[in-house]
């Protein structure tokens, strides 16, 4: 084996806060799955938004909204499983939000006489239920804004709850809601596409911190 081949075969060693660590192929695959989930969610959300806000298209394409929203939820759920967050309780909380919101969407779809999009738009309680899904998504935005200082996620972090709560309490005009929804969809796409070109180790983080926290939890148990 040449020196070059040996160098290629040996994983790079990183210095973390609590010691050295390496990034495995499994770690890299996890990041790729996380980013793929975000891309699926962003594209589905953008298509749904286009169908909703584009004049004279909503009625004809209403049947497409439910499967698109299902794909959005699936992509987001995968990302929430694969995302690296140091605080395990926060990670589980975001996953719980997704589970509640997705369960609410499923219940509304099965029990409402109206399509999901119309039922949620007209019923504040329904919106509150699926709003948990978007609380989980906002958690991703917040994490990315905090860790990587991304402008789009800095805007999305407050925009999403303002839009949902504004509609819930009838504080926004229809025009303002459509404008904010379009901005949300566009920035979500920007965020997902930018993640494709980001260095993979960035999303893995400091594995020595995860190891330290795991060891600390084991000692306390």
C-alpha positions as protocol buffer text, in pm:
chain_id: "A"
residue {
  index: 1
  type: UNK
  ca { x: 0 y: 0 z: 0 }
}
residue {
  index: 2
  type: UNK
  ca { x: 141 y: 338 z: -96 }
}
residue {
  index: 3
  type: UNK
  ca { x: 151 y: 631 z: 145 }
}
residue {
  index: 4
  type: UNK
  ca { x: -128 y: 795 z: -54 }
}
residue {
  index: 5
  type: UNK
  ca { x: -349 y: 484 z: -31 }
}
residue {
  index: 6
  type: UNK
  ca { x: -278 y: 458 z: 340 }
}
residue {
  index: 7
  type: UNK
  ca { x: -372 y: 821 z: 387 }
}
residue {
  index: 8
  type: UNK
  ca { x: -697 y: 767 z: 197 }
}
residue {
  index: 9
  type: UNK
  ca { x: -783 y: 456 z: 402 }
}
residue {
  index: 10
  type: UNK
  ca { x: -730 y: 618 z: 740 }
}
residue {
  index: 11
  type: UNK
  ca { x: -1018 y: 834 z: 864 }
}
residue {
  index: 12
  type: UNK
  ca { x: -939 y: 1192 z: 948 }
}
residue {
  index: 13
  type: UNK
  ca { x: -907 y: 1261 z: 1319 }
}
residue {
  index: 14
  type: UNK
  ca { x: -1085 y: 1567 z: 1460 }
}
residue {
  index: 15
  type: UNK
  ca { x: -1014 y: 1739 z: 1789 }
}
residue {
  index: 16
  type: UNK
  ca { x: -1332 y: 1791 z: 1986 }
}
residue {
  index: 17
  type: UNK
  ca { x: -1406 y: 1967 z: 2312 }
}
residue {
  index: 18
  type: UNK
  ca { x: -1377 y: 1644 z: 2511 }
}
residue {
  index: 19
  type: UNK
  ca { x: -1128 y: 1451 z: 2301 }
}
residue {
  index: 20
  type: UNK
  ca { x: -1053 y: 1323 z: 1956 }
}
residue {
  index: 21
  type: UNK
  ca { x: -1309 y: 1162 z: 1727 }
}
residue {
  index: 22
  type: UNK
  ca { x: -1342 y: 1033 z: 1372 }
}
residue {
  index: 23
  type: UNK
  ca { x: -1624 y: 1059 z: 1120 }
}
residue {
  index: 24
  type: UNK
  ca { x: -1738 y: 723 z: 986 }
}
residue {
  index: 25
  type: UNK
  ca { x: -1909 y: 638 z: 656 }
}
residue {
  index: 26
  type: UNK
  ca { x: -2224 y: 578 z: 862 }
}
residue {
  index: 27
  type: UNK
  ca { x: -2204 y: 935 z: 995 }
}
residue {
  index: 28
  type: UNK
  ca { x: -2176 y: 1071 z: 643 }
}
residue {
  index: 29
  type: UNK
  ca { x: -2468 y: 860 z: 524 }
}
residue {
  index: 30
  type: UNK
  ca { x: -2679 y: 993 z: 811 }
}
residue {
  index: 31
  type: UNK
  ca { x: -2608 y: 1351 z: 706 }
}
residue {
  index: 32
  type: UNK
  ca { x: -2699 y: 1273 z: 346 }
}
residue {
  index: 33
  type: UNK
  ca { x: -3029 y: 1120 z: 460 }
}
residue {
  index: 34
  type: UNK
  ca { x: -3097 y: 1425 z: 680 }
}
residue {
  index: 35
  type: UNK
  ca { x: -3039 y: 1661 z: 390 }
}
residue {
  index: 36
  type: UNK
  ca { x: -3240 y: 1445 z: 149 }
}
residue {
  index: 37
  type: UNK
  ca { x: -3535 y: 1457 z: 391 }
}
residue {
  index: 38
  type: UNK
  ca { x: -3510 y: 1836 z: 402 }
}
residue {
  index: 39
  type: UNK
  ca { x: -3502 y: 1853 z: 22 }
}
residue {
  index: 40
  type: UNK
  ca { x: -3812 y: 1635 z: -12 }
}
residue {
  index: 41
  type: UNK
  ca { x: -3994 y: 1843 z: 248 }
}
residue {
  index: 42
  type: UNK
  ca { x: -3891 y: 2173 z: 88 }
}
residue {
  index: 43
  type: UNK
  ca { x: -3989 y: 2072 z: -267 }
}
residue {
  index: 44
  type: UNK
  ca { x: -4325 y: 1930 z: -158 }
}
residue {
  index: 45
  type: UNK
  ca { x: -4397 y: 2239 z: 50 }
}
residue {
  index: 46
  type: UNK
  ca { x: -4307 y: 2467 z: -241 }
}
residue {
  index: 47
  type: UNK
  ca { x: -4538 y: 2278 z: -479 }
}
residue {
  index: 48
  type: UNK
  ca { x: -4823 y: 2289 z: -227 }
}
residue {
  index: 49
  type: UNK
  ca { x: -4769 y: 2661 z: -180 }
}
residue {
  index: 50
  type: UNK
  ca { x: -4774 y: 2721 z: -555 }
}
residue {
  index: 51
  type: UNK
  ca { x: -5101 y: 2529 z: -592 }
}
residue {
  index: 52
  type: UNK
  ca { x: -5258 y: 2721 z: -304 }
}
residue {
  index: 53
  type: UNK
  ca { x: -5158 y: 3075 z: -397 }
}
residue {
  index: 54
  type: UNK
  ca { x: -5165 y: 3053 z: -778 }
}
residue {
  index: 55
  type: UNK
  ca { x: -5492 y: 3200 z: -909 }
}
residue {
  index: 56
  type: UNK
  ca { x: -5760 y: 2955 z: -1025 }
}
residue {
  index: 57
  type: UNK
  ca { x: -5553 y: 2641 z: -959 }
}
residue {
  index: 58
  type: UNK
  ca { x: -5644 y: 2542 z: -603 }
}
residue {
  index: 59
  type: UNK
  ca { x: -5976 y: 2376 z: -680 }
}
residue {
  index: 60
  type: UNK
  ca { x: -5848 y: 2165 z: -967 }
}
residue {
  index: 61
  type: UNK
  ca { x: -5534 y: 2051 z: -784 }
}
residue {
  index: 62
  type: UNK
  ca { x: -5683 y: 2004 z: -436 }
}
residue {
  index: 63
  type: UNK
  ca { x: -5652 y: 1621 z: -457 }
}
residue {
  index: 64
  type: UNK
  ca { x: -5274 y: 1661 z: -500 }
}
residue {
  index: 65
  type: UNK
  ca { x: -5231 y: 1856 z: -178 }
}
residue {
  index: 66
  type: UNK
  ca { x: -5281 y: 1559 z: 55 }
}
residue {
  index: 67
  type: UNK
  ca { x: -5018 y: 1326 z: -100 }
}
residue {
  index: 68
  type: UNK
  ca { x: -4777 y: 1617 z: -131 }
}
residue {
  index: 69
  type: UNK
  ca { x: -4831 y: 1706 z: 235 }
}
residue {
  index: 70
  type: UNK
  ca { x: -4780 y: 1339 z: 327 }
}
residue {
  index: 71
  type: UNK
  ca { x: -4444 y: 1341 z: 144 }
}
residue {
  index: 72
  type: UNK
  ca { x: -4356 y: 1667 z: 321 }
}
residue {
  index: 73
  type: UNK
  ca { x: -4429 y: 1508 z: 658 }
}
residue {
  index: 74
  type: UNK
  ca { x: -4232 y: 1196 z: 568 }
}
residue {
  index: 75
  type: UNK
  ca { x: -3928 y: 1396 z: 459 }
}
residue {
  index: 76
  type: UNK
  ca { x: -3943 y: 1613 z: 769 }
}
residue {
  index: 77
  type: UNK
  ca { x: -3982 y: 1310 z: 993 }
}
residue {
  index: 78
  type: UNK
  ca { x: -3672 y: 1146 z: 843 }
}
residue {
  index: 79
  type: UNK
  ca { x: -3474 y: 1466 z: 895 }
}
residue {
  index: 80
  type: UNK
  ca { x: -3587 y: 1491 z: 1258 }
}
residue {
  index: 81
  type: UNK
  ca { x: -3464 y: 1137 z: 1317 }
}
residue {
  index: 82
  type: UNK
  ca { x: -3125 y: 1196 z: 1155 }
}
residue {
  index: 83
  type: UNK
  ca { x: -3050 y: 1551 z: 1272 }
}
residue {
  index: 84
  type: UNK
  ca { x: -2762 y: 1591 z: 1519 }
}
residue {
  index: 85
  type: UNK
  ca { x: -2865 y: 1789 z: 1829 }
}
residue {
  index: 86
  type: UNK
  ca { x: -2652 y: 1783 z: 2143 }
}
residue {
  index: 87
  type: UNK
  ca { x: -2947 y: 1804 z: 2385 }
}
residue {
  index: 88
  type: UNK
  ca { x: -3124 y: 1469 z: 2363 }
}
residue {
  index: 89
  type: UNK
  ca { x: -3437 y: 1605 z: 2533 }
}
residue {
  index: 90
  type: UNK
  ca { x: -3470 y: 1878 z: 2268 }
}
residue {
  index: 91
  type: UNK
  ca { x: -3420 y: 1621 z: 1990 }
}
residue {
  index: 92
  type: UNK
  ca { x: -3698 y: 1404 z: 2136 }
}
residue {
  index: 93
  type: UNK
  ca { x: -3923 y: 1707 z: 2184 }
}
residue {
  index: 94
  type: UNK
  ca { x: -3898 y: 1803 z: 1815 }
}
residue {
  index: 95
  type: UNK
  ca { x: -3976 y: 1444 z: 1719 }
}
residue {
  index: 96
  type: UNK
  ca { x: -4277 y: 1449 z: 1954 }
}
residue {
  index: 97
  type: UNK
  ca { x: -4401 y: 1769 z: 1790 }
}
residue {
  index: 98
  type: UNK
  ca { x: -4377 y: 1598 z: 1452 }
}
residue {
  index: 99
  type: UNK
  ca { x: -4564 y: 1294 z: 1581 }
}
residue {
  index: 100
  type: UNK
  ca { x: -4847 y: 1503 z: 1728 }
}
residue {
  index: 101
  type: UNK
  ca { x: -4880 y: 1718 z: 1416 }
}
residue {
  index: 102
  type: UNK
  ca { x: -4870 y: 1423 z: 1176 }
}
residue {
  index: 103
  type: UNK
  ca { x: -5119 y: 1233 z: 1389 }
}
residue {
  index: 104
  type: UNK
  ca { x: -5350 y: 1535 z: 1387 }
}
residue {
  index: 105
  type: UNK
  ca { x: -5326 y: 1562 z: 1008 }
}
residue {
  index: 106
  type: UNK
  ca { x: -5408 y: 1192 z: 971 }
}
residue {
  index: 107
  type: UNK
  ca { x: -5707 y: 1224 z: 1205 }
}
residue {
  index: 108
  type: UNK
  ca { x: -5842 y: 1529 z: 1023 }
}
residue {
  index: 109
  type: UNK
  ca { x: -5800 y: 1357 z: 686 }
}
residue {
  index: 110
  type: UNK
  ca { x: -5997 y: 1055 z: 805 }
}
residue {
  index: 111
  type: UNK
  ca { x: -6277 y: 1238 z: 988 }
}
residue {
  index: 112
  type: UNK
  ca { x: -6333 y: 1565 z: 801 }
}
residue {
  index: 113
  type: UNK
  ca { x: -6572 y: 1595 z: 509 }
}
residue {
  index: 114
  type: UNK
  ca { x: -6346 y: 1867 z: 364 }
}
residue {
  index: 115
  type: UNK
  ca { x: -6000 y: 1815 z: 212 }
}
residue {
  index: 116
  type: UNK
  ca { x: -5720 y: 1856 z: 465 }
}
residue {
  index: 117
  type: UNK
  ca { x: -5604 y: 2195 z: 335 }
}
residue {
  index: 118
  type: UNK
  ca { x: -5954 y: 2346 z: 350 }
}
residue {
  index: 119
  type: UNK
  ca { x: -6033 y: 2191 z: 689 }
}
residue {
  index: 120
  type: UNK
  ca { x: -5713 y: 2327 z: 840 }
}
residue {
  index: 121
  type: UNK
  ca { x: -5757 y: 2671 z: 685 }
}
residue {
  index: 122
  type: UNK
  ca { x: -6114 y: 2707 z: 818 }
}
residue {
  index: 123
  type: UNK
  ca { x: -6078 y: 2538 z: 1157 }
}
residue {
  index: 124
  type: UNK
  ca { x: -5845 y: 2695 z: 1414 }
}
residue {
  index: 125
  type: UNK
  ca { x: -5841 y: 2378 z: 1622 }
}
residue {
  index: 126
  type: UNK
  ca { x: -5724 y: 2174 z: 1323 }
}
residue {
  index: 127
  type: UNK
  ca { x: -5454 y: 2429 z: 1251 }
}
residue {
  index: 128
  type: UNK
  ca { x: -5342 y: 2412 z: 1613 }
}
residue {
  index: 129
  type: UNK
  ca { x: -5309 y: 2034 z: 1581 }
}
residue {
  index: 130
  type: UNK
  ca { x: -5096 y: 2022 z: 1268 }
}
residue {
  index: 131
  type: UNK
  ca { x: -4911 y: 2331 z: 1390 }
}
residue {
  index: 132
  type: UNK
  ca { x: -4698 y: 2096 z: 1600 }
}
residue {
  index: 133
  type: UNK
  ca { x: -4546 y: 1964 z: 1277 }
}
residue {
  index: 134
  type: UNK
  ca { x: -4432 y: 2313 z: 1188 }
}
residue {
  index: 135
  type: UNK
  ca { x: -4305 y: 2366 z: 1542 }
}
residue {
  index: 136
  type: UNK
  ca { x: -4073 y: 2071 z: 1475 }
}
residue {
  index: 137
  type: UNK
  ca { x: -3967 y: 2227 z: 1145 }
}
residue {
  index: 138
  type: UNK
  ca { x: -3906 y: 2560 z: 1317 }
}
residue {
  index: 139
  type: UNK
  ca { x: -3679 y: 2376 z: 1559 }
}
residue {
  index: 140
  type: UNK
  ca { x: -3463 y: 2273 z: 1264 }
}
residue {
  index: 141
  type: UNK
  ca { x: -3458 y: 2631 z: 1138 }
}
residue {
  index: 142
  type: UNK
  ca { x: -3355 y: 2756 z: 1482 }
}
residue {
  index: 143
  type: UNK
  ca { x: -3080 y: 2495 z: 1514 }
}
residue {
  index: 144
  type: UNK
  ca { x: -2940 y: 2580 z: 1172 }
}
residue {
  index: 145
  type: UNK
  ca { x: -2958 y: 2954 z: 1240 }
}
residue {
  index: 146
  type: UNK
  ca { x: -2782 y: 2913 z: 1574 }
}
residue {
  index: 147
  type: UNK
  ca { x: -2512 y: 2674 z: 1450 }
}
residue {
  index: 148
  type: UNK
  ca { x: -2441 y: 2811 z: 1103 }
}
residue {
  index: 149
  type: UNK
  ca { x: -2568 y: 3170 z: 1112 }
}
residue {
  index: 150
  type: UNK
  ca { x: -2773 y: 3121 z: 795 }
}
residue {
  index: 151
  type: UNK
  ca { x: -2976 y: 3425 z: 691 }
}
residue {
  index: 152
  type: UNK
  ca { x: -3269 y: 3226 z: 551 }
}
residue {
  index: 153
  type: UNK
  ca { x: -3315 y: 3028 z: 871 }
}
residue {
  index: 154
  type: UNK
  ca { x: -3287 y: 3345 z: 1079 }
}
residue {
  index: 155
  type: UNK
  ca { x: -3586 y: 3477 z: 884 }
}
residue {
  index: 156
  type: UNK
  ca { x: -3778 y: 3147 z: 887 }
}
residue {
  index: 157
  type: UNK
  ca { x: -3746 y: 3093 z: 1263 }
}
residue {
  index: 158
  type: UNK
  ca { x: -3979 y: 3382 z: 1354 }
}
residue {
  index: 159
  type: UNK
  ca { x: -4175 y: 3388 z: 1025 }
}
residue {
  index: 160
  type: UNK
  ca { x: -4331 y: 3042 z: 1063 }
}
residue {
  index: 161
  type: UNK
  ca { x: -4485 y: 3089 z: 1411 }
}
residue {
  index: 162
  type: UNK
  ca { x: -4594 y: 3446 z: 1324 }
}
residue {
  index: 163
  type: UNK
  ca { x: -4778 y: 3319 z: 1015 }
}
residue {
  index: 164
  type: UNK
  ca { x: -4945 y: 3026 z: 1191 }
}
residue {
  index: 165
  type: UNK
  ca { x: -5040 y: 3219 z: 1504 }
}
residue {
  index: 166
  type: UNK
  ca { x: -5144 y: 3519 z: 1294 }
}
residue {
  index: 167
  type: UNK
  ca { x: -5389 y: 3304 z: 1099 }
}
residue {
  index: 168
  type: UNK
  ca { x: -5500 y: 3119 z: 1412 }
}
residue {
  index: 169
  type: UNK
  ca { x: -5600 y: 3442 z: 1586 }
}
residue {
  index: 170
  type: UNK
  ca { x: -5713 y: 3621 z: 1266 }
}
residue {
  index: 171
  type: UNK
  ca { x: -5443 y: 3888 z: 1292 }
}
residue {
  index: 172
  type: UNK
  ca { x: -5327 y: 3881 z: 928 }
}
residue {
  index: 173
  type: UNK
  ca { x: -5495 y: 3979 z: 604 }
}
residue {
  index: 174
  type: UNK
  ca { x: -5528 y: 3712 z: 329 }
}
residue {
  index: 175
  type: UNK
  ca { x: -5272 y: 3903 z: 120 }
}
residue {
  index: 176
  type: UNK
  ca { x: -5021 y: 3910 z: 408 }
}
residue {
  index: 177
  type: UNK
  ca { x: -5071 y: 3539 z: 469 }
}
residue {
  index: 178
  type: UNK
  ca { x: -5010 y: 3452 z: 103 }
}
residue {
  index: 179
  type: UNK
  ca { x: -4702 y: 3673 z: 89 }
}
residue {
  index: 180
  type: UNK
  ca { x: -4555 y: 3517 z: 404 }
}
residue {
  index: 181
  type: UNK
  ca { x: -4636 y: 3169 z: 276 }
}
residue {
  index: 182
  type: UNK
  ca { x: -4453 y: 3236 z: -51 }
}
residue {
  index: 183
  type: UNK
  ca { x: -4151 y: 3378 z: 135 }
}
residue {
  index: 184
  type: UNK
  ca { x: -4152 y: 3070 z: 358 }
}
residue {
  index: 185
  type: UNK
  ca { x: -4158 y: 2832 z: 60 }
}
residue {
  index: 186
  type: UNK
  ca { x: -3883 y: 3020 z: -125 }
}
residue {
  index: 187
  type: UNK
  ca { x: -3651 y: 3044 z: 175 }
}
residue {
  index: 188
  type: UNK
  ca { x: -3712 y: 2680 z: 262 }
}
residue {
  index: 189
  type: UNK
  ca { x: -3596 y: 2584 z: -88 }
}
residue {
  index: 190
  type: UNK
  ca { x: -3290 y: 2810 z: -55 }
}
residue {
  index: 191
  type: UNK
  ca { x: -3209 y: 2649 z: 279 }
}
residue {
  index: 192
  type: UNK
  ca { x: -3245 y: 2293 z: 146 }
}
residue {
  index: 193
  type: UNK
  ca { x: -3037 y: 2360 z: -167 }
}
residue {
  index: 194
  type: UNK
  ca { x: -2761 y: 2532 z: 29 }
}
residue {
  index: 195
  type: UNK
  ca { x: -2737 y: 2230 z: 258 }
}
residue {
  index: 196
  type: UNK
  ca { x: -2642 y: 2018 z: -45 }
}
residue {
  index: 197
  type: UNK
  ca { x: -2315 y: 2207 z: -82 }
}
residue {
  index: 198
  type: UNK
  ca { x: -2229 y: 2237 z: 286 }
}
residue {
  index: 199
  type: UNK
  ca { x: -1939 y: 2030 z: 420 }
}
residue {
  index: 200
  type: UNK
  ca { x: -2071 y: 1706 z: 568 }
}
residue {
  index: 201
  type: UNK
  ca { x: -1872 y: 1726 z: 896 }
}
residue {
  index: 202
  type: UNK
  ca { x: -2058 y: 2049 z: 978 }
}
residue {
  index: 203
  type: UNK
  ca { x: -2384 y: 1858 z: 1028 }
}
residue {
  index: 204
  type: UNK
  ca { x: -2218 y: 1587 z: 1233 }
}
residue {
  index: 205
  type: UNK
  ca { x: -2086 y: 1828 z: 1490 }
}
residue {
  index: 206
  type: UNK
  ca { x: -1850 y: 1751 z: 1775 }
}
residue {
  index: 207
  type: UNK
  ca { x: -1892 y: 1379 z: 1841 }
}
residue {
  index: 208
  type: UNK
  ca { x: -1689 y: 1408 z: 2160 }
}
residue {
  index: 209
  type: UNK
  ca { x: -1972 y: 1615 z: 2307 }
}
residue {
  index: 210
  type: UNK
  ca { x: -2226 y: 1343 z: 2225 }
}
residue {
  index: 211
  type: UNK
  ca { x: -1996 y: 1083 z: 2381 }
}
residue {
  index: 212
  type: UNK
  ca { x: -1948 y: 1298 z: 2693 }
}
residue {
  index: 213
  type: UNK
  ca { x: -2322 y: 1358 z: 2737 }
}
residue {
  index: 214
  type: UNK
  ca { x: -2399 y: 989 z: 2685 }
}
residue {
  index: 215
  type: UNK
  ca { x: -2137 y: 893 z: 2943 }
}
residue {
  index: 216
  type: UNK
  ca { x: -2279 y: 1149 z: 3185 }
}
residue {
  index: 217
  type: UNK
  ca { x: -2632 y: 1013 z: 3146 }
}
residue {
  index: 218
  type: UNK
  ca { x: -2506 y: 658 z: 3200 }
}
residue {
  index: 219
  type: UNK
  ca { x: -2324 y: 763 z: 3518 }
}
residue {
  index: 220
  type: UNK
  ca { x: -2637 y: 935 z: 3653 }
}
residue {
  index: 221
  type: UNK
  ca { x: -2848 y: 629 z: 3576 }
}
